[in-house]
Amino acid sequence: MLTLSQNQYDALSNDACVLESDGLGAKVLRLADGSFLKLFRKRRLLSSETLKPYAKRFAENAQRLQLLGFISPEVIQLYALPGPINATAVHYRPLPGETLRQALSVSPPARRQQLIEQFGELLAKMHEAGVYFRSVHLGNVLVQPCGQLGLIDLADMQISRRALSFAKRQRNLKHMRRYTEDNHWLFEEHLTALQAGYSRYAGKKAQTLFAD
């Protein structure tokens, strides 16, 4: 992880476009060359960010996902930004495409069903591979121009060597129900498509998981 001075950060972010921000400042920047810089600010003196920076978690998860056969962004560099910014940052090349949520919002019903079945397959593959994407939702799954699904916003993730327990799978589904639009498409309008895709890779586990 490289340490950037304020001047070095200013030079790197010169002519950047702010894509996301909060009360503390910019969170995601699109740099002049099209690459992204995602900042993780330290909100407390002692936190999990201090023990293991989120930028490092992002980079490690991206690499491990690729080794498991999933599509994730290519990390260029990790930075420590001391001083007023007080953050760590990951510099990466973004995946092309649009979020699954965006794609569903403009797709006819037949296409939505196809996309959700594909998402069910992805979710099952993740669960079977031991990937617990705690904050997974339709906004951090990307539909690429080639038609494949990729994963973004990777810091909030655990990857184990065993398939996920039933309880963790349930928690993943419960998290997605928190988003009104996602809940409607996944668990109301196209639930059978989600089940079909999931069962293709998780077999009979899908019957119990979606029982209620």
Backbone as CSV, one residue per row, in Angstrom:
resi,resn,N_x,N_y,N_z,CA_x,CA_y,CA_z,C_x,C_y,C_z
1,MET,0.852,-1.191,0.000,0.000,0.000,0.000,0.887,1.240,0.000
2,LEU,0.726,2.099,-0.999,1.525,3.307,-1.117,0.877,4.460,-0.355
3,THR,1.701,5.268,0.289,1.206,6.452,0.981,1.264,7.649,0.044
4,LEU,0.141,8.349,-0.078,0.062,9.530,-0.937,0.006,10.789,-0.091
5,SER,0.809,11.770,-0.448,0.702,13.077,0.183,-0.519,13.796,-0.398
6,GLN,-0.878,14.919,0.209,-1.998,15.687,-0.308,-1.730,16.146,-1.735
7,ASN,-0.501,16.565,-2.004,-0.158,17.013,-3.356,-0.248,15.878,-4.369
8,GLN,0.200,14.688,-3.970,0.132,13.531,-4.868,-1.319,13.132,-5.130
9,TYR,-2.144,13.182,-4.080,-3.566,12.877,-4.257,-4.226,13.894,-5.182
10,ASP,-3.889,15.169,-4.997,-4.459,16.215,-5.849,-4.074,15.995,-7.313
11,ALA,-2.826,15.580,-7.531,-2.375,15.333,-8.905,-3.092,14.134,-9.512
12,LEU,-3.258,13.065,-8.697,-3.934,11.863,-9.182,-5.397,12.148,-9.519
13,SER,-6.039,12.959,-8.705,-7.479,13.212,-8.874,-7.778,14.452,-9.705
14,ASN,-6.754,15.031,-10.302,-6.962,16.200,-11.151,-7.894,15.859,-12.325
15,ASP,-8.887,16.685,-12.545,-9.889,16.489,-13.616,-10.764,15.259,-13.395
16,ALA,-10.802,14.749,-12.150,-11.651,13.585,-11.856,-13.114,14.001,-11.736
17,CYS,-13.997,13.049,-11.984,-15.442,13.255,-11.829,-15.897,12.514,-10.571
18,VAL,-16.563,13.204,-9.666,-17.047,12.579,-8.429,-18.329,11.810,-8.735
19,LEU,-18.287,10.490,-8.533,-19.453,9.644,-8.800,-20.288,9.413,-7.548
20,GLU,-19.629,9.368,-6.396,-20.335,9.196,-5.122,-19.648,10.049,-4.076
21,SER,-20.436,10.583,-3.125,-19.874,11.363,-2.036,-20.774,11.259,-0.818
22,ASP,-20.248,11.699,0.319,-21.058,11.774,1.532,-20.665,13.038,2.274
23,GLY,-21.038,13.144,3.539,-20.748,14.351,4.298,-19.276,14.624,4.508
24,LEU,-18.452,13.591,4.345,-17.019,13.750,4.548,-16.271,14.076,3.258
25,GLY,-16.954,13.977,2.129,-16.302,14.276,0.859,-16.518,13.191,-0.181
26,ALA,-15.652,13.185,-1.196,-15.773,12.228,-2.304,-15.552,10.798,-1.820
27,LYS,-16.337,9.868,-2.374,-16.174,8.449,-2.065,-15.684,7.661,-3.266
28,VAL,-16.211,7.956,-4.427,-15.782,7.276,-5.654,-15.516,8.331,-6.722
29,LEU,-14.320,8.267,-7.304,-13.921,9.201,-8.355,-13.650,8.448,-9.647
30,ARG,-14.081,9.007,-10.752,-13.645,8.512,-12.051,-12.513,9.422,-12.516
31,LEU,-11.321,8.838,-12.614,-10.146,9.627,-12.946,-10.100,9.942,-14.436
32,ALA,-9.171,10.791,-14.808,-9.093,11.266,-16.187,-8.891,10.139,-17.185
33,ASP,-8.220,9.055,-16.770,-7.971,7.936,-17.689,-9.092,6.909,-17.705
34,GLY,-10.199,7.168,-16.968,-11.338,6.261,-16.944,-11.303,5.257,-15.809
35,SER,-10.184,5.159,-15.099,-10.115,4.258,-13.949,-10.834,4.891,-12.761
36,PHE,-11.118,4.072,-11.731,-11.858,4.545,-10.564,-10.952,4.579,-9.337
37,LEU,-11.216,5.516,-8.439,-10.561,5.586,-7.140,-11.659,5.586,-6.086
38,LYS,-11.674,4.558,-5.255,-12.703,4.431,-4.213,-12.054,4.658,-2.859
39,LEU,-12.574,5.612,-2.095,-12.010,5.977,-0.799,-12.808,5.366,0.350
40,PHE,-12.081,4.897,1.346,-12.680,4.374,2.575,-12.159,5.221,3.726
41,ARG,-12.984,6.116,4.240,-12.554,7.042,5.283,-12.671,6.412,6.669
42,LYS,-11.717,6.760,7.517,-11.715,6.262,8.891,-12.615,7.155,9.725
43,ARG,-13.718,6.600,10.182,-14.705,7.390,10.918,-14.441,7.394,12.420
44,ARG,-13.712,6.382,12.928,-13.384,6.315,14.350,-11.907,5.979,14.504
45,LEU,-11.347,6.327,15.675,-9.934,6.072,15.922,-9.638,4.584,15.909
46,LEU,-10.496,3.803,16.588,-10.343,2.353,16.617,-11.537,1.724,15.915
47,SER,-11.283,1.013,14.842,-12.361,0.376,14.079,-11.784,-0.782,13.289
48,SER,-12.669,-1.534,12.630,-12.214,-2.636,11.794,-11.383,-2.116,10.624
49,GLU,-11.611,-0.848,10.232,-10.809,-0.236,9.169,-9.351,-0.114,9.600
50,THR,-9.130,0.137,10.915,-7.769,0.237,11.435,-7.089,-1.118,11.417
51,LEU,-7.824,-2.175,11.789,-7.248,-3.519,11.858,-6.932,-4.059,10.468
52,LYS,-7.849,-3.863,9.536,-7.626,-4.292,8.163,-8.346,-3.339,7.232
53,PRO,-7.606,-2.466,6.564,-8.241,-1.444,5.727,-9.205,-2.042,4.700
54,TYR,-10.310,-1.337,4.487,-11.312,-1.810,3.536,-10.765,-1.838,2.114
55,ALA,-9.837,-0.947,1.811,-9.234,-0.973,0.479,-8.517,-2.296,0.254
56,LYS,-7.834,-2.782,1.292,-7.132,-4.060,1.175,-8.120,-5.211,1.057
57,ARG,-9.217,-5.136,1.789,-10.254,-6.176,1.694,-10.818,-6.224,0.276
58,PHE,-11.071,-5.034,-0.270,-11.587,-4.945,-1.636,-10.639,-5.649,-2.602
59,ALA,-9.352,-5.322,-2.512,-8.366,-5.883,-3.433,-8.236,-7.393,-3.270
60,GLU,-8.183,-7.868,-2.037,-8.061,-9.302,-1.798,-9.291,-10.045,-2.294
61,ASN,-10.462,-9.487,-2.050,-11.696,-10.134,-2.504,-11.772,-10.179,-4.028
62,ALA,-11.359,-9.099,-4.681,-11.372,-9.064,-6.146,-10.487,-10.169,-6.714
63,GLN,-9.307,-10.328,-6.127,-8.375,-11.350,-6.610,-8.899,-12.754,-6.348
64,ARG,-9.438,-12.992,-5.159,-9.935,-14.325,-4.816,-11.152,-14.689,-5.662
65,LEU,-12.006,-13.724,-5.933,-13.166,-13.985,-6.797,-12.722,-14.420,-8.183
66,GLN,-11.727,-13.740,-8.717,-11.217,-14.094,-10.042,-10.655,-15.512,-10.052
67,LEU,-9.963,-15.890,-8.982,-9.418,-17.241,-8.897,-10.522,-18.294,-8.832
68,LEU,-11.668,-17.901,-8.291,-12.814,-18.810,-8.189,-13.670,-18.816,-9.459
69,GLY,-13.309,-17.980,-10.420,-14.040,-17.964,-11.684,-15.104,-16.896,-11.798
70,PHE,-15.150,-15.974,-10.834,-16.126,-14.888,-10.900,-15.479,-13.654,-11.546
71,ILE,-16.312,-12.755,-12.015,-15.831,-11.543,-12.680,-15.833,-10.392,-11.675
72,SER,-14.695,-9.733,-11.523,-14.571,-8.605,-10.597,-13.587,-7.596,-11.174
73,PRO,-13.558,-6.373,-10.643,-12.664,-5.345,-11.182,-11.184,-5.700,-11.021
74,GLU,-10.376,-5.160,-11.897,-8.927,-5.338,-11.831,-8.315,-4.206,-10.993
75,VAL,-7.653,-4.577,-9.904,-7.067,-3.582,-9.007,-5.708,-3.130,-9.543
76,ILE,-5.499,-1.831,-9.541,-4.249,-1.247,-10.011,-3.296,-0.980,-8.854
77,GLN,-3.795,-0.358,-7.772,-2.939,-0.003,-6.644,-3.782,0.313,-5.417
78,LEU,-3.180,0.159,-4.251,-3.799,0.550,-2.988,-3.041,1.743,-2.427
79,TYR,-3.777,2.666,-1.795,-3.155,3.871,-1.260,-3.587,4.107,0.182
80,ALA,-2.685,4.687,0.951,-2.999,5.242,2.265,-2.968,6.752,2.116
81,LEU,-4.019,7.408,2.583,-4.139,8.861,2.456,-4.226,9.463,3.852
82,PRO,-3.087,9.803,4.458,-3.093,10.375,5.809,-3.510,11.836,5.779
83,GLY,-3.395,12.480,6.932,-3.705,13.904,6.989,-5.191,14.177,6.982
84,PRO,-5.617,15.273,6.378,-7.031,15.683,6.408,-7.984,14.638,5.819
85,ILE,-7.552,13.928,4.786,-8.438,12.947,4.153,-8.633,11.736,5.060
86,ASN,-7.541,11.245,5.659,-7.582,10.138,6.623,-8.373,8.947,6.088
87,ALA,-7.851,8.357,5.021,-8.565,7.270,4.362,-7.582,6.301,3.723
88,THR,-8.100,5.161,3.321,-7.384,4.283,2.408,-8.166,4.291,1.101
89,ALA,-7.518,3.896,0.028,-8.188,3.959,-1.278,-7.729,2.810,-2.155
90,VAL,-8.631,2.364,-3.014,-8.296,1.346,-4.003,-8.487,1.957,-5.391
91,HIS,-7.479,1.811,-6.210,-7.482,2.315,-7.585,-7.698,1.113,-8.491
92,TYR,-8.735,1.124,-9.302,-9.060,-0.060,-10.099,-9.686,0.320,-11.435
93,ARG,-9.673,-0.658,-12.325,-10.331,-0.485,-13.620,-11.757,-1.011,-13.494
94,PRO,-12.754,-0.190,-13.728,-14.139,-0.627,-13.550,-14.566,-1.620,-14.622
95,LEU,-15.533,-2.441,-14.280,-16.112,-3.344,-15.264,-17.060,-2.559,-16.168
96,PRO,-17.132,-2.904,-17.440,-18.096,-2.240,-18.325,-19.505,-2.760,-18.066
97,GLY,-20.481,-1.958,-18.404,-21.863,-2.419,-18.299,-22.712,-1.555,-17.389
98,GLU,-23.882,-2.061,-17.037,-24.825,-1.366,-16.162,-25.227,-2.300,-15.032
99,THR,-25.692,-1.715,-13.929,-26.092,-2.562,-12.814,-27.303,-3.402,-13.203
100,LEU,-27.454,-4.511,-12.530,-28.602,-5.377,-12.792,-29.901,-4.641,-12.487
101,ARG,-29.879,-3.799,-11.490,-31.074,-3.008,-11.163,-31.450,-2.091,-12.329
102,GLN,-30.448,-1.446,-12.911,-30.695,-0.579,-14.063,-31.218,-1.380,-15.255
103,ALA,-30.603,-2.537,-15.496,-31.014,-3.357,-16.638,-32.457,-3.836,-16.485
104,LEU,-32.826,-4.236,-15.283,-34.183,-4.724,-15.048,-35.211,-3.608,-15.227
105,SER,-34.830,-2.391,-14.864,-35.777,-1.275,-14.923,-36.177,-0.915,-16.344
106,VAL,-35.373,-1.295,-17.336,-35.685,-0.939,-18.731,-35.965,-2.171,-19.598
107,SER,-36.025,-3.345,-18.983,-36.213,-4.583,-19.749,-37.668,-5.033,-19.739
108,PRO,-38.141,-5.662,-20.822,-39.485,-6.248,-20.838,-39.512,-7.473,-19.931
109,PRO,-40.701,-7.951,-19.552,-40.807,-9.068,-18.605,-39.999,-10.306,-18.976
110,ALA,-39.990,-10.684,-20.233,-39.263,-11.898,-20.633,-37.760,-11.739,-20.393
111,ARG,-37.238,-10.563,-20.701,-35.816,-10.308,-20.481,-35.509,-10.232,-18.987
112,ARG,-36.409,-9.633,-18.210,-36.204,-9.577,-16.756,-36.136,-10.985,-16.182
113,GLN,-37.022,-11.853,-16.649,-37.014,-13.228,-16.162,-35.686,-13.911,-16.475
114,GLN,-35.178,-13.684,-17.671,-33.900,-14.275,-18.062,-32.758,-13.761,-17.177
115,LEU,-32.737,-12.453,-16.935,-31.688,-11.859,-16.115,-31.746,-12.349,-14.672
116,ILE,-32.950,-12.479,-14.141,-33.088,-12.918,-12.755,-32.723,-14.384,-12.610
117,GLU,-33.030,-15.194,-13.604,-32.595,-16.587,-13.573,-31.065,-16.654,-13.599
118,GLN,-30.464,-15.804,-14.399,-29.007,-15.737,-14.468,-28.430,-15.282,-13.123
119,PHE,-29.100,-14.337,-12.481,-28.663,-13.890,-11.162,-28.798,-15.013,-10.139
120,GLY,-29.868,-15.805,-10.230,-30.026,-16.945,-9.340,-28.881,-17.933,-9.476
121,GLU,-28.429,-18.160,-10.705,-27.272,-19.026,-10.943,-26.021,-18.451,-10.269
122,LEU,-25.808,-17.139,-10.466,-24.641,-16.488,-9.870,-24.668,-16.598,-8.354
123,LEU,-25.829,-16.342,-7.759,-25.962,-16.392,-6.310,-25.659,-17.789,-5.777
124,ALA,-26.178,-18.808,-6.467,-25.922,-20.192,-6.058,-24.444,-20.547,-6.194
125,LYS,-23.808,-20.118,-7.282,-22.380,-20.372,-7.468,-21.571,-19.736,-6.342
126,MET,-21.932,-18.522,-5.977,-21.250,-17.843,-4.883,-21.413,-18.617,-3.582
127,HIS,-22.638,-18.997,-3.267,-22.901,-19.712,-2.024,-22.177,-21.057,-1.985
128,GLU,-22.187,-21.760,-3.091,-21.520,-23.057,-3.139,-20.002,-22.917,-3.054
129,ALA,-19.475,-21.772,-3.521,-18.025,-21.536,-3.495,-17.564,-20.923,-2.173
130,GLY,-18.492,-20.668,-1.251,-18.122,-20.103,0.043,-18.056,-18.590,0.062
131,VAL,-18.641,-17.926,-0.942,-18.615,-16.463,-1.025,-19.859,-15.902,-0.333
132,TYR,-19.623,-15.172,0.751,-20.724,-14.532,1.479,-20.623,-13.027,1.255
133,PHE,-21.354,-12.546,0.266,-21.401,-11.133,-0.089,-22.506,-10.532,0.761
134,ARG,-22.146,-10.027,1.932,-23.132,-9.658,2.932,-24.101,-8.582,2.457
135,SER,-23.615,-7.635,1.686,-24.485,-6.541,1.240,-24.918,-6.691,-0.209
136,VAL,-24.995,-7.920,-0.690,-25.359,-8.121,-2.090,-26.765,-7.584,-2.369
137,HIS,-26.897,-6.888,-3.483,-28.190,-6.420,-3.970,-28.041,-6.176,-5.470
138,LEU,-29.100,-5.792,-6.122,-29.070,-5.679,-7.576,-28.279,-4.465,-8.071
139,GLY,-27.844,-3.621,-7.137,-27.031,-2.479,-7.510,-25.544,-2.759,-7.513
140,ASN,-25.111,-3.891,-6.951,-23.683,-4.216,-7.003,-23.408,-5.497,-7.796
141,VAL,-24.329,-5.802,-8.693,-24.127,-6.852,-9.708,-24.224,-6.160,-11.063
142,LEU,-23.242,-6.375,-11.900,-23.154,-5.651,-13.168,-23.454,-6.573,-14.351
143,VAL,-24.301,-6.106,-15.270,-24.569,-6.814,-16.517,-23.601,-6.251,-17.562
144,GLN,-22.658,-7.071,-17.991,-21.649,-6.611,-18.935,-22.162,-6.671,-20.377
145,PRO,-21.534,-5.957,-21.293,-21.957,-5.993,-22.695,-21.964,-7.401,-23.281
146,CYS,-21.084,-8.274,-22.776,-21.027,-9.650,-23.269,-22.163,-10.505,-22.714
147,GLY,-22.909,-9.961,-21.748,-24.031,-10.693,-21.165,-23.726,-11.362,-19.839
148,GLN,-22.459,-11.442,-19.453,-22.098,-12.069,-18.189,-22.308,-11.093,-17.031
149,LEU,-22.436,-11.649,-15.829,-22.635,-10.838,-14.638,-21.325,-10.703,-13.868
150,GLY,-21.022,-9.498,-13.445,-19.838,-9.243,-12.641,-20.222,-8.675,-11.284
151,LEU,-19.278,-8.682,-10.354,-19.519,-8.208,-8.998,-18.692,-6.964,-8.715
152,ILE,-19.310,-5.983,-8.071,-18.617,-4.748,-7.720,-18.887,-4.417,-6.255
153,ASP,-18.186,-3.401,-5.735,-18.353,-2.963,-4.346,-18.062,-4.109,-3.382
154,LEU,-16.822,-4.574,-3.386,-16.460,-5.881,-2.837,-15.938,-5.903,-1.408
155,ALA,-15.876,-4.773,-0.720,-15.232,-4.756,0.595,-16.019,-5.554,1.633
156,ASP,-17.343,-5.545,1.520,-18.194,-6.203,2.519,-18.450,-7.656,2.125
157,MET,-17.414,-8.472,2.218,-17.493,-9.848,1.723,-16.578,-10.762,2.526
158,GLN,-17.022,-12.006,2.720,-16.195,-13.041,3.327,-16.141,-14.219,2.357
159,ILE,-14.965,-14.820,2.220,-14.818,-15.974,1.336,-14.183,-17.105,2.125
160,SER,-14.913,-18.195,2.280,-14.423,-19.345,3.040,-14.175,-20.522,2.110
161,ARG,-13.613,-21.577,2.646,-13.282,-22.737,1.827,-14.454,-23.709,1.699
162,ARG,-15.499,-23.487,2.457,-16.658,-24.378,2.419,-17.886,-23.646,1.902
163,ALA,-18.804,-24.401,1.386,-20.080,-23.827,0.950,-20.765,-23.155,2.132
164,LEU,-21.547,-22.131,1.860,-22.202,-21.385,2.926,-23.244,-22.234,3.647
165,SER,-23.397,-21.939,4.922,-24.432,-22.603,5.714,-25.805,-22.121,5.254
166,PHE,-26.819,-22.864,5.632,-28.193,-22.495,5.288,-28.541,-21.129,5.888
167,ALA,-28.076,-20.871,7.116,-28.388,-19.613,7.796,-27.811,-18.416,7.039
168,LYS,-26.587,-18.542,6.545,-25.978,-17.433,5.811,-26.679,-17.214,4.477
169,ARG,-27.099,-18.291,3.844,-27.844,-18.146,2.588,-29.150,-17.401,2.838
170,GLN,-29.813,-17.739,3.914,-31.058,-17.063,4.269,-30.827,-15.577,4.528
171,ARG,-29.730,-15.259,5.241,-29.422,-13.863,5.541,-29.156,-13.072,4.266
172,ASN,-28.514,-13.707,3.296,-28.263,-13.054,2.016,-29.571,-12.688,1.325
173,LEU,-30.503,-13.627,1.296,-31.801,-13.363,0.672,-32.564,-12.290,1.440
174,LYS,-32.483,-12.346,2.771,-33.196,-11.372,3.601,-32.675,-9.968,3.342
175,HIS,-31.377,-9.836,3.145,-30.795,-8.512,2.883,-31.378,-7.911,1.606
176,MET,-31.534,-8.723,0.578,-32.056,-8.212,-0.687,-33.508,-7.776,-0.577
177,ARG,-34.242,-8.339,0.362,-35.644,-7.976,0.550,-35.796,-6.561,1.121
178,ARG,-34.689,-5.993,1.624,-34.744,-4.651,2.207,-34.965,-3.578,1.145
179,TYR,-34.676,-3.895,-0.107,-34.815,-2.930,-1.195,-36.138,-3.185,-1.919
180,THR,-37.021,-2.217,-1.871,-38.390,-2.399,-2.373,-38.417,-2.915,-3.805
181,GLU,-37.637,-2.277,-4.687,-37.631,-2.660,-6.097,-37.073,-4.067,-6.275
182,ASP,-35.953,-4.357,-5.577,-35.334,-5.680,-5.666,-36.289,-6.747,-5.155
183,ASN,-36.942,-6.471,-4.048,-37.877,-7.435,-3.469,-39.009,-7.749,-4.440
184,HIS,-39.514,-6.729,-5.121,-40.618,-6.940,-6.069,-40.183,-7.848,-7.217
185,TRP,-39.040,-7.537,-7.818,-38.595,-8.318,-8.971,-38.165,-9.728,-8.586
186,LEU,-37.416,-9.855,-7.486,-36.838,-11.155,-7.130,-37.819,-12.083,-6.438
187,PHE,-38.611,-11.544,-5.515,-39.410,-12.413,-4.651,-40.910,-12.346,-4.908
188,GLU,-41.309,-11.509,-5.839,-42.723,-11.426,-6.181,-42.944,-11.726,-7.666
189,GLU,-42.485,-10.835,-8.527,-42.785,-10.983,-9.949,-42.044,-12.145,-10.611
190,HIS,-40.774,-12.374,-10.235,-39.971,-13.389,-10.929,-39.321,-14.387,-9.960
191,LEU,-40.030,-14.735,-8.904,-39.485,-15.673,-7.923,-39.160,-17.029,-8.548
192,THR,-40.011,-17.511,-9.448,-39.761,-18.825,-10.055,-38.475,-18.819,-10.879
193,ALA,-38.166,-17.692,-11.514,-36.922,-17.585,-12.278,-35.711,-17.602,-11.349
194,LEU,-35.814,-16.907,-10.227,-34.734,-16.896,-9.242,-34.498,-18.306,-8.699
195,GLN,-35.570,-18.997,-8.375,-35.477,-20.373,-7.868,-34.869,-21.309,-8.915
196,ALA,-35.296,-21.165,-10.151,-34.806,-22.038,-11.214,-33.306,-21.868,-11.406
197,GLY,-32.852,-20.617,-11.438,-31.430,-20.368,-11.601,-30.630,-20.884,-10.425
198,TYR,-31.137,-20.655,-9.229,-30.424,-21.081,-8.020,-30.338,-22.603,-7.936
199,SER,-31.417,-23.275,-8.232,-31.443,-24.740,-8.122,-30.537,-25.405,-9.157
200,ARG,-30.231,-24.707,-10.245,-29.369,-25.273,-11.273,-27.976,-25.588,-10.721
201,TYR,-27.536,-24.806,-9.723,-26.205,-25.018,-9.162,-26.229,-25.454,-7.701
202,ALA,-27.357,-25.291,-7.034,-27.426,-25.671,-5.624,-28.342,-26.858,-5.388
203,GLY,-28.987,-27.370,-6.436,-29.809,-28.573,-6.326,-30.964,-28.429,-5.358
204,LYS,-31.156,-29.433,-4.527,-32.299,-29.493,-3.623,-32.247,-28.441,-2.516
205,LYS,-31.078,-27.831,-2.309,-30.976,-26.789,-1.279,-31.932,-25.645,-1.582
206,ALA,-32.203,-25.416,-2.856,-33.081,-24.332,-3.257,-34.504,-24.556,-2.754
207,GLN,-34.946,-25.812,-2.715,-36.315,-26.121,-2.304,-36.568,-25.661,-0.881
208,THR,-35.588,-25.907,0.011,-35.719,-25.492,1.409,-35.522,-23.998,1.576
209,LEU,-34.556,-23.466,0.855,-34.217,-22.053,0.989,-35.376,-21.147,0.597
210,PHE,-36.103,-21.534,-0.441,-37.205,-20.707,-0.918,-38.576,-21.240,-0.466
211,ALA,-38.570,-22.066,0.537,-39.810,-22.715,0.949,-40.871,-21.745,1.414
212,ASP,-40.416,-20.645,2.048,-41.425,-19.722,2.567,-41.607,-18.517,1.642
